[in-house]
Every structure is written in C-alpha cells, then in structure tokens.
Amino acid sequence: MPTTTVRPTCPAALASAVRAAVHPGGPAPEVADRVAAALARQLPRPDQLLTPAQLAGDPACYQTHPVHVEPDGSFSIAVMVWLPGQLTPIHDHVSWCVTGVLQGAEYEEIFALSADGGTLVPVTRRENQPGTVAGFAPPGDIHRVRNSGDGIAVSMHVYGADLARLGSSIRRVYDLPIEVPARR
C-alpha cells in the first residue's frame, strides 16, 4: 500500500475523541465499539484531511495516507483513497479496526476460515455508503474491500496499533480458494 505525503495532523477534536475511547482499555471488541461511536460523531470531510492532489487517487493502487499516530502508539488514523474498482487483498489485521466511509461507496466481503483452514467461507457482504461506521477486532476480521462505485471513494481507518512503527495494519494476506455456497 503506497503512502504519500500528508498533512501532519487530523482534526484535534477527532484525535481527542478517539483517545478518550481508547484509553479506558478493555477487550478489543469493546474498544472498537467505543471508537466506532466516537468516530461516528466526529466523521470529517475528506478535504479536512487531505490535499486535492491526494484526493485524486492513484491509478496504480489505492492510497493510504497516515494522518495521526498517537505518541504512545495506542492508535493510528489513516485515510484511504480508492479509484473505481480498486481493492485490497483478502486480509486480516494486527489489531482492532474502525472504518468510516467519507465519500463514495465501499463494498466489503467478510470471510471465515473453513474448519480445516484450507478455504475461505463467505460470511457476509455489504455496501458501505458515506457516513457508515463499522468496527471489528481479531479474530473474525478477515475481509476484502473495494470501491464499488463510479467515483472516488475515501474512507477513514482507525487502528489499535502504531502504524508508524509497523508500516501496515495487515497481519496476514489470505491466498486461499473461496468456497462457493451450494445451491438449494
């Protein structure tokens, strides 16, 4: 995931709201739920975070722009810009994650490993419209995301990890066959 130059910070109120949601601690699903609620109240416009050039996207690949890394490493905020049809590999994460769609539409497919671990089983699919905020935590976070619209999609991602140190939130990429549900 290429990264380009970004503005140095996200809105202070957003970072503060996420910080307040993260620092009580607790199980990862509970932290993700609190961060999702905070993000839903503070969802910024794309132009508050990125320059017009960054918001134009890149034909080579969707772009990830870090906009905040908490000094203690407890969370990071990134903004992703997707041209039509761009998608992630099927992957999971090193930590909880909360996403908010700022512009466009993102189609998300969620998978589980089969009992023998040799295939991926589709669990659900959803199209996330602007304003949609969702959180999840490992395990159960195997997914693939794509821009399913005709225009540029922009989404904000809050991770419970220090992306400045790790470089990416992806723990594993899954290159397994996807089970096709049997017809009834």
Backbone as CSV, one residue per row, in Angstrom:
resi,resn,N_x,N_y,N_z,CA_x,CA_y,CA_z,C_x,C_y,C_z
1,MET,0.842,-1.169,0.000,0.000,0.000,0.000,0.892,1.237,0.000
2,PRO,1.007,1.908,-1.112,1.837,3.104,-1.161,1.303,4.193,-0.241
3,THR,2.219,4.972,0.297,1.864,6.077,1.161,2.466,7.336,0.570
4,THR,1.702,8.434,0.595,2.206,9.686,0.065,2.253,10.725,1.170
5,THR,2.839,11.865,0.863,2.956,12.950,1.833,1.567,13.410,2.262
6,VAL,1.411,13.689,3.547,0.111,14.078,4.076,0.233,15.336,4.912
7,ARG,-0.904,15.911,5.181,-0.948,16.979,6.169,-0.546,16.370,7.501
8,PRO,0.077,17.113,8.401,0.659,16.495,9.594,-0.326,15.987,10.639
9,THR,-1.547,16.474,10.672,-2.450,16.028,11.727,-3.878,15.942,11.229
10,CYS,-4.661,15.182,11.945,-6.101,15.159,11.694,-6.721,16.199,12.632
11,PRO,-8.012,16.478,12.482,-8.632,17.440,13.391,-8.407,17.054,14.849
12,ALA,-8.015,18.021,15.659,-7.696,17.764,17.069,-8.873,17.152,17.815
13,ALA,-10.085,17.585,17.501,-11.256,17.045,18.194,-11.429,15.557,17.895
14,LEU,-11.114,15.147,16.677,-11.221,13.738,16.320,-10.185,12.914,17.081
15,ALA,-8.934,13.335,17.068,-7.889,12.611,17.802,-8.228,12.536,19.284
16,SER,-8.753,13.614,19.834,-9.127,13.639,21.250,-10.268,12.657,21.539
17,ALA,-11.261,12.610,20.653,-12.395,11.698,20.848,-11.943,10.247,20.765
18,VAL,-11.061,9.943,19.828,-10.554,8.571,19.713,-9.722,8.229,20.945
19,ARG,-8.885,9.146,21.372,-8.048,8.936,22.567,-8.929,8.609,23.777
20,ALA,-10.009,9.363,23.961,-10.906,9.136,25.096,-11.587,7.772,24.998
21,ALA,-11.836,7.295,23.775,-12.470,5.991,23.593,-11.475,4.841,23.785
22,VAL,-10.202,5.061,23.457,-9.188,4.011,23.530,-8.672,3.806,24.948
23,HIS,-8.436,4.895,25.666,-7.685,4.785,26.919,-8.379,4.141,28.113
24,PRO,-9.682,3.950,28.127,-10.211,3.107,29.216,-9.759,1.654,29.082
25,GLY,-9.288,1.270,27.873,-8.811,-0.094,27.662,-9.954,-1.084,27.635
26,GLY,-9.621,-2.353,27.878,-10.614,-3.413,27.876,-10.445,-4.322,26.686
27,PRO,-11.361,-5.282,26.538,-11.292,-6.211,25.413,-11.376,-5.464,24.079
28,ALA,-10.650,-5.966,23.077,-10.582,-5.295,21.776,-11.954,-5.014,21.159
29,PRO,-12.923,-5.940,21.204,-14.235,-5.611,20.624,-14.909,-4.416,21.313
30,GLU,-14.740,-4.297,22.630,-15.320,-3.162,23.351,-14.634,-1.857,22.970
31,VAL,-13.315,-1.886,22.825,-12.587,-0.678,22.403,-13.044,-0.281,21.006
32,ALA,-13.142,-1.254,20.100,-13.590,-0.955,18.736,-14.989,-0.335,18.733
33,ASP,-15.883,-0.837,19.571,-17.237,-0.268,19.651,-17.203,1.180,20.138
34,ARG,-16.379,1.456,21.159,-16.290,2.835,21.669,-15.685,3.768,20.622
35,VAL,-14.650,3.292,19.923,-14.025,4.121,18.885,-15.016,4.353,17.748
36,ALA,-15.780,3.320,17.366,-16.786,3.491,16.307,-17.807,4.561,16.687
37,ALA,-18.254,4.551,17.930,-19.218,5.565,18.378,-18.586,6.956,18.334
38,ALA,-17.336,7.062,18.749,-16.641,8.364,18.718,-16.446,8.836,17.280
39,LEU,-16.036,7.930,16.397,-15.812,8.314,15.004,-17.115,8.737,14.341
40,ALA,-18.201,8.042,14.638,-19.493,8.389,14.038,-19.902,9.822,14.383
41,ARG,-19.526,10.294,15.570,-19.858,11.669,15.981,-18.889,12.698,15.407
42,GLN,-17.703,12.266,14.968,-16.649,13.196,14.548,-16.212,13.007,13.096
43,LEU,-16.970,12.290,12.289,-16.547,11.958,10.937,-16.300,13.231,10.121
44,PRO,-15.044,13.460,9.711,-14.720,14.688,8.985,-15.010,14.567,7.488
45,ARG,-14.896,15.680,6.794,-14.962,15.681,5.329,-13.577,15.315,4.794
46,PRO,-13.504,14.691,3.626,-12.197,14.339,3.064,-11.255,15.538,2.914
47,ASP,-11.811,16.685,2.518,-10.953,17.857,2.296,-10.429,18.479,3.590
48,GLN,-10.901,18.002,4.741,-10.339,18.431,6.021,-9.073,17.662,6.356
49,LEU,-8.808,16.588,5.619,-7.712,15.686,5.936,-6.619,15.641,4.873
50,LEU,-7.012,15.732,3.615,-6.071,15.537,2.523,-6.127,16.686,1.530
51,THR,-5.053,16.837,0.771,-4.973,17.857,-0.270,-5.779,17.398,-1.489
52,PRO,-6.128,18.324,-2.387,-6.824,17.912,-3.619,-6.024,16.874,-4.420
53,ALA,-4.714,17.012,-4.473,-3.895,16.036,-5.204,-4.001,14.648,-4.571
54,GLN,-4.001,14.568,-3.260,-4.136,13.279,-2.582,-5.518,12.678,-2.793
55,LEU,-6.533,13.533,-2.826,-7.902,13.059,-3.009,-8.183,12.610,-4.439
56,ALA,-7.265,12.885,-5.374,-7.440,12.465,-6.765,-7.186,10.975,-6.951
57,GLY,-6.487,10.349,-5.995,-6.194,8.928,-6.102,-5.021,8.657,-7.026
58,ASP,-4.713,7.366,-7.163,-3.593,6.916,-7.988,-4.052,5.695,-8.767
59,PRO,-3.943,5.718,-10.103,-4.386,4.572,-10.905,-3.649,3.266,-10.579
60,ALA,-2.458,3.343,-10.007,-1.672,2.142,-9.732,-2.234,1.323,-8.578
61,CYS,-2.817,1.992,-7.573,-3.239,1.279,-6.369,-3.987,2.245,-5.457
62,TYR,-4.871,1.704,-4.623,-5.490,2.571,-3.624,-4.377,3.144,-2.746
63,GLN,-4.602,4.311,-2.180,-3.580,5.012,-1.416,-3.945,5.082,0.055
64,THR,-2.942,4.907,0.912,-3.108,5.021,2.351,-2.319,6.226,2.832
65,HIS,-2.998,7.147,3.497,-2.375,8.372,3.991,-2.493,8.423,5.516
66,PRO,-1.419,8.169,6.258,-1.495,8.320,7.719,-1.712,9.795,8.074
67,VAL,-2.672,10.053,8.957,-2.923,11.431,9.373,-2.692,11.645,10.862
68,HIS,-2.579,10.558,11.632,-2.293,10.704,13.065,-1.768,9.379,13.607
69,VAL,-0.695,9.454,14.368,-0.223,8.321,15.158,-0.109,8.830,16.586
70,GLU,-0.830,8.202,17.474,-0.812,8.624,18.880,0.611,8.453,19.420
71,PRO,1.123,9.447,20.155,2.505,9.362,20.651,2.817,8.095,21.445
72,ASP,1.850,7.542,22.169,2.123,6.318,22.931,1.918,5.046,22.098
73,GLY,1.588,5.206,20.807,1.418,4.062,19.909,0.114,3.318,20.063
74,SER,-0.820,3.825,20.859,-2.053,3.094,21.134,-3.052,3.089,19.981
75,PHE,-2.931,4.022,19.059,-3.797,4.019,17.878,-3.184,4.867,16.775
76,SER,-3.644,4.595,15.572,-3.248,5.357,14.388,-4.491,5.625,13.557
77,ILE,-4.480,6.739,12.846,-5.585,7.090,11.964,-5.012,7.280,10.567
78,ALA,-5.648,6.635,9.594,-5.231,6.761,8.197,-6.462,7.034,7.344
79,VAL,-6.226,7.655,6.197,-7.286,7.904,5.234,-6.904,7.166,3.954
80,MET,-7.862,6.413,3.409,-7.621,5.667,2.186,-8.427,6.271,1.054
81,VAL,-7.785,6.360,-0.110,-8.412,6.906,-1.314,-8.404,5.804,-2.365
82,TRP,-9.581,5.541,-2.917,-9.772,4.425,-3.844,-10.392,4.924,-5.148
83,LEU,-9.796,4.596,-6.266,-10.424,4.839,-7.558,-11.406,3.693,-7.823
84,PRO,-12.353,3.885,-8.742,-13.322,2.827,-9.021,-12.629,1.497,-9.328
85,GLY,-13.127,0.431,-8.686,-12.611,-0.911,-8.914,-11.386,-1.301,-8.092
86,GLN,-10.709,-0.360,-7.465,-9.535,-0.716,-6.674,-9.961,-1.503,-5.444
87,LEU,-9.128,-2.487,-5.052,-9.491,-3.342,-3.940,-8.259,-3.803,-3.171
88,THR,-8.528,-4.234,-1.945,-7.485,-4.804,-1.103,-7.393,-6.299,-1.397
89,PRO,-6.294,-6.906,-1.021,-6.296,-8.374,-0.992,-7.169,-8.818,0.184
90,ILE,-7.510,-10.091,0.227,-8.213,-10.621,1.396,-7.175,-10.669,2.516
91,HIS,-7.519,-10.057,3.662,-6.535,-9.895,4.736,-7.209,-9.817,6.090
92,ASP,-6.392,-9.883,7.136,-6.852,-9.575,8.486,-5.898,-8.550,9.080
93,HIS,-6.113,-8.203,10.342,-5.378,-7.093,10.939,-4.642,-7.488,12.213
94,VAL,-3.658,-6.662,12.553,-2.882,-6.880,13.779,-3.644,-6.435,15.019
95,SER,-4.717,-5.676,14.840,-5.440,-5.105,15.979,-6.887,-4.845,15.585
96,TRP,-7.640,-4.292,16.537,-8.990,-3.835,16.218,-8.888,-2.742,15.163
97,CYS,-9.982,-2.537,14.445,-10.021,-1.512,13.398,-11.428,-0.935,13.345
98,VAL,-11.501,0.357,13.081,-12.780,1.032,12.877,-12.677,1.801,11.575
99,THR,-13.681,1.670,10.724,-13.681,2.388,9.455,-14.896,3.295,9.361
100,GLY,-14.720,4.391,8.643,-15.815,5.297,8.356,-15.711,5.738,6.907
101,VAL,-16.780,5.568,6.141,-16.776,5.983,4.743,-17.085,7.479,4.689
102,LEU,-16.176,8.230,4.074,-16.322,9.681,3.969,-16.932,10.096,2.636
103,GLN,-16.663,9.313,1.590,-17.125,9.657,0.241,-17.182,8.386,-0.583
104,GLY,-18.166,8.275,-1.472,-18.259,7.114,-2.343,-18.852,5.918,-1.637
105,ALA,-18.674,4.744,-2.254,-19.213,3.507,-1.701,-18.120,2.450,-1.677
106,GLU,-18.070,1.716,-0.580,-17.110,0.628,-0.449,-17.865,-0.679,-0.231
107,TYR,-17.517,-1.668,-1.024,-18.111,-2.990,-0.930,-17.174,-3.855,-0.105
108,GLU,-17.690,-4.446,0.963,-16.872,-5.247,1.858,-17.388,-6.676,1.899
109,GLU,-16.455,-7.616,1.756,-16.760,-9.038,1.878,-16.019,-9.549,3.108
110,ILE,-16.742,-10.235,3.987,-16.154,-10.777,5.213,-16.138,-12.294,5.101
111,PHE,-15.014,-12.880,5.512,-14.804,-14.320,5.383,-14.423,-14.933,6.723
112,ALA,-14.571,-16.254,6.798,-14.059,-17.061,7.910,-13.231,-18.178,7.293
113,LEU,-12.295,-18.687,8.055,-11.559,-19.861,7.607,-12.444,-21.095,7.757
114,SER,-12.362,-22.005,6.811,-13.092,-23.266,6.935,-12.520,-24.052,8.109
115,ALA,-13.230,-25.077,8.537,-12.795,-25.875,9.691,-11.397,-26.452,9.491
116,ASP,-11.056,-26.817,8.263,-9.725,-27.375,8.017,-8.686,-26.305,7.667
117,GLY,-9.118,-25.039,7.578,-8.200,-23.941,7.297,-7.734,-23.859,5.866
118,GLY,-8.335,-24.652,4.970,-7.872,-24.678,3.587,-8.638,-23.804,2.627
119,THR,-9.773,-23.259,3.055,-10.562,-22.383,2.190,-11.147,-21.245,3.018
120,LEU,-11.629,-20.248,2.307,-12.335,-19.131,2.938,-13.828,-19.307,2.703
121,VAL,-14.601,-19.087,3.747,-16.046,-19.221,3.686,-16.655,-17.822,3.744
122,PRO,-17.428,-17.419,2.726,-18.088,-16.113,2.795,-19.042,-16.055,3.990
123,VAL,-18.958,-14.965,4.761,-19.817,-14.785,5.928,-20.890,-13.753,5.616
124,THR,-20.469,-12.602,5.106,-21.424,-11.548,4.760,-20.796,-10.611,3.742
125,ARG,-21.658,-9.880,3.081,-21.235,-8.847,2.131,-22.098,-7.626,2.401
126,ARG,-21.476,-6.461,2.264,-22.260,-5.236,2.460,-21.638,-4.093,1.677
127,GLU,-22.501,-3.179,1.269,-22.015,-1.971,0.610,-22.149,-0.832,1.612
128,ASN,-21.025,-0.216,1.931,-20.988,0.849,2.929,-21.034,2.204,2.228
129,GLN,-22.044,2.971,2.547,-22.258,4.294,1.962,-21.620,5.368,2.843
130,PRO,-21.514,6.616,2.348,-20.956,7.691,3.177,-21.682,7.793,4.520
131,GLY,-20.897,7.932,5.566,-21.430,8.020,6.918,-21.464,6.685,7.633
132,THR,-21.271,5.579,6.902,-21.257,4.258,7.526,-19.983,4.107,8.359
133,VAL,-20.137,3.721,9.610,-19.012,3.472,10.508,-19.161,2.051,11.036
134,ALA,-18.065,1.295,11.003,-18.095,-0.088,11.486,-16.780,-0.407,12.179
135,GLY,-16.856,-1.257,13.198,-15.658,-1.681,13.904,-15.607,-3.188,14.021
136,PHE,-14.397,-3.716,14.117,-14.215,-5.146,14.314,-12.887,-5.395,14.996
137,ALA,-12.710,-6.611,15.468,-11.472,-6.988,16.155,-11.154,-8.442,15.832
138,PRO,-9.866,-8.757,15.761,-9.488,-10.162,15.541,-9.915,-11.017,16.714
139,PRO,-10.204,-12.282,16.536,-10.340,-12.920,15.223,-11.675,-12.535,14.601
140,GLY,-11.913,-12.925,13.401,-13.175,-12.595,12.749,-13.089,-11.349,11.905
141,ASP,-11.884,-10.952,11.536,-11.717,-9.725,10.768,-11.116,-9.982,9.385
142,ILE,-11.320,-11.176,8.852,-10.820,-11.474,7.506,-11.776,-10.826,6.508
143,HIS,-11.237,-9.944,5.685,-12.120,-9.251,4.747,-11.363,-8.746,3.526
144,ARG,-12.160,-8.271,2.559,-11.647,-7.615,1.354,-12.567,-6.430,1.109
145,VAL,-11.971,-5.297,0.709,-12.734,-4.069,0.483,-12.423,-3.565,-0.919
146,ARG,-13.458,-3.062,-1.597,-13.236,-2.471,-2.922,-14.128,-1.254,-3.095
147,ASN,-13.690,-0.361,-3.967,-14.531,0.768,-4.351,-15.519,0.228,-5.368
148,SER,-16.766,0.168,-4.997,-17.801,-0.398,-5.856,-18.558,0.659,-6.644
149,GLY,-18.165,1.917,-6.496,-18.882,2.988,-7.187,-18.199,3.437,-8.458
150,ASP,-18.768,4.478,-9.053,-18.228,5.045,-10.287,-17.260,6.194,-10.029
151,GLY,-17.224,6.698,-8.792,-16.351,7.818,-8.460,-15.315,7.419,-7.423
152,ILE,-14.569,8.382,-6.968,-13.536,8.154,-5.959,-14.190,7.891,-4.606
153,ALA,-13.693,6.897,-3.900,-14.156,6.605,-2.540,-13.045,7.004,-1.568
154,VAL,-13.456,7.522,-0.410,-12.500,7.928,0.625,-13.029,7.384,1.949
155,SER,-12.141,6.748,2.702,-12.537,6.210,3.995,-11.467,6.473,5.032
156,MET,-11.909,6.578,6.275,-11.003,6.777,7.403,-10.911,5.460,8.149
157,HIS,-9.685,5.128,8.581,-9.434,3.875,9.295,-8.678,4.192,10.576
158,VAL,-9.208,3.722,11.684,-8.549,3.890,12.982,-8.135,2.491,13.427
159,TYR,-6.858,2.324,13.704,-6.299,1.029,14.098,-5.743,1.115,15.507
160,GLY,-5.870,0.052,16.254,-5.302,-0.017,17.594,-3.855,-0.453,17.553
161,ALA,-3.072,0.212,16.723,-1.662,-0.140,16.548,-0.885,1.094,16.100
162,ASP,0.415,1.038,16.269,1.320,2.117,15.878,1.782,1.879,14.440
163,LEU,1.080,2.468,13.472,1.424,2.251,12.070,2.739,2.910,11.683
164,ALA,3.191,3.909,12.431,4.499,4.496,12.149,5.595,3.463,12.394
165,ARG,5.385,2.620,13.378,6.366,1.580,13.696,6.156,0.337,12.834
166,LEU,4.907,-0.083,12.645,4.618,-1.319,11.925,4.616,-1.157,10.405
167,GLY,4.230,0.021,9.927,4.150,0.260,8.493,2.830,-0.138,7.863
168,SER,2.120,-1.083,8.443,0.845,-1.548,7.905,0.020,-2.153,9.031
169,SER,-1.285,-2.158,8.838,-2.178,-2.791,9.804,-2.466,-4.242,9.434
170,ILE,-2.013,-4.667,8.272,-2.305,-6.018,7.807,-1.408,-7.025,8.522
171,ARG,-2.050,-8.036,9.100,-1.314,-9.114,9.759,-0.995,-10.210,8.749
172,ARG,-2.023,-10.608,7.982,-1.848,-11.708,7.044,-2.703,-11.465,5.807
173,VAL,-2.171,-11.829,4.633,-2.928,-11.840,3.385,-3.282,-13.297,3.103
174,TYR,-4.540,-13.546,2.744,-5.034,-14.898,2.509,-5.148,-15.168,1.010
175,ASP,-4.390,-16.128,0.536,-4.437,-16.542,-0.859,-5.007,-17.960,-0.902
176,LEU,-6.254,-18.079,-0.458,-6.934,-19.368,-0.379,-8.157,-19.354,-1.285
177,PRO,-8.583,-20.519,-1.748,-9.823,-20.553,-2.530,-11.019,-20.136,-1.663
178,ILE,-11.998,-19.546,-2.324,-13.228,-19.141,-1.636,-14.289,-20.186,-1.937
179,GLU,-14.911,-20.716,-0.874,-15.979,-21.702,-1.051,-17.164,-21.074,-1.749
180,VAL,-17.736,-21.795,-2.654,-18.945,-21.350,-3.335,-20.113,-22.028,-2.631
181,PRO,-21.064,-21.245,-2.117,-22.202,-21.865,-1.410,-22.958,-22.819,-2.336
182,ALA,-23.374,-23.942,-1.783,-24.140,-24.920,-2.545,-25.519,-24.353,-2.878
183,ARG,-25.987,-24.654,-4.079,-27.341,-24.227,-4.455,-28.354,-25.128,-3.792
184,ARG,-29.465,-24.544,-3.403,-30.535,-25.334,-2.745,-31.607,-25.631,-3.717
